[in-house]
Amino acid sequence: MGYGDSYPFWRTRIFFEDFCKVIKGDLERVCFVEHFIDEVVIKHVCETYLGIKWIPLFPNLGTKKADFMSRKRFRIIADESEKRALENYVNFIAAIGYAYVPDITFFVHLSNFLSFNLPESEDTAPLSKGSRAWAEEKRGFLKSWEDFELFPWDMLEPLDLEEYYSFMEKLLPEGTKLIVTGTLFEPLLERIFGYEGFFLSIYDEPELVKAVIEKLGVVNMKFYQKALQYDCVGGVLHADDLGFKTGTFVSPEWIKNSILPWFAKYSCLAHEQGKFFFIHSCGNVFGLMEDLINGVRIDGFHSFQDEILPVIEFKKRYGQRIAILGGIDVDFLTRATSEEVRSYTRGVLEACMPGGKFCLGSGNSWANFIPLENYFAMLAEALIYEG
């Protein structure tokens, strides 16, 4: 019998109030968090273990993208199928026992609308998507000021945020809140300019790069301003991969001057509403960490890779100042045995739980290539942790 057969999905829920206490260091309790979960994983768990008939989470993305390019404003909830899909998603999150619902709808729409002819290859993961898209390594869709002027930047903001969050307020179980997500820096490299195009453009066309950042910065700001008004929204987990294994993609000074001021605006906005501002960033960003803590004033950090800095070491360095979200290395989760995962998870809990400010989850996301028994082993070990 695998962990998926016996795992108690109907465990006692973590209320958002307790999650807040953990983040602030006022409570030592295991809280489950996750930044992103592959849809094929959600579908499999719903149909295999929860008895939920799956409806695609974003069934109308193709139509919405076509409307977007025709300069028609998109609605997050376009029809009843999207309402049912959101119900399934929320039921899945509640069943696993996460401390909040990751609201990735705006993030997915924004990423989709900024995606053009991305390279694809076969997805060979156990729960395959069929094909997997990759970041644009060469040149993205924006190569000139003409491309900039032709792109419908003003259409990126959803039309129906009030309708959407009013629906979500009624849908969420009592004591549960959403954490919303936007993105600013990452699309510059992966979609808009492409990696090669971006690195050349910051020297050859710095004003063009600056103009794109301004457009996306404002799009995110408008989204956060509207979303944070709703009581069902508990904060922001802003997602931007700023680095790779040995450092940031560009100089820390460039990021401090061009990107972090936007992060600081988003953080200030969230804090003015009495809500959290977290950052998700892959890579070695320790040249920015003091600025993120003291300047941006993040409440917590997400994304951990053992090859860069294991979460236990991160806790020693920063755990008194900010909260830690996730931490179990995805490469380890993928390659280890389930028993090794349990032992590893136990070690992380013993080192990181004291003093609070720690929530358990993967170091990045619940990807479709992580064996299910390993992810369940991580959760199962946490359920029996007594400190």
Protein Blocks (a to p, Z undefined) as FASTA:
>chain_A
ZZklmocfkbccddfklmmmmmnopaccdddddfbdcfklmmmmmmmmnopacddfblml
mmmmmmmmnopacdfblbfklmmmmmmmmmmmmmnopabdcdfklmmmmmmmmgghiacd
ddfbfbaghiacdddfkbcfblbfklmmmpcfklmpcfklmmmmmmmmmmpcghiacddd
ddfklmmmmmmnommlmmmmmmmmmmlmmmmmmmmmmmmmmmmmmmmmpmklgbdcdddd
fbdfkbcfbdfklmmmmmmmmmmmmmmmmmmnopacddddedjfklmmmmmmmmnopabd
edidfklogfklmmmmmmmmmcceejiafklmmmmcfklmmmmmmmmmmmmmgopjiacd
dfkbccfklcfklmmmmmmmmmmpgZZ
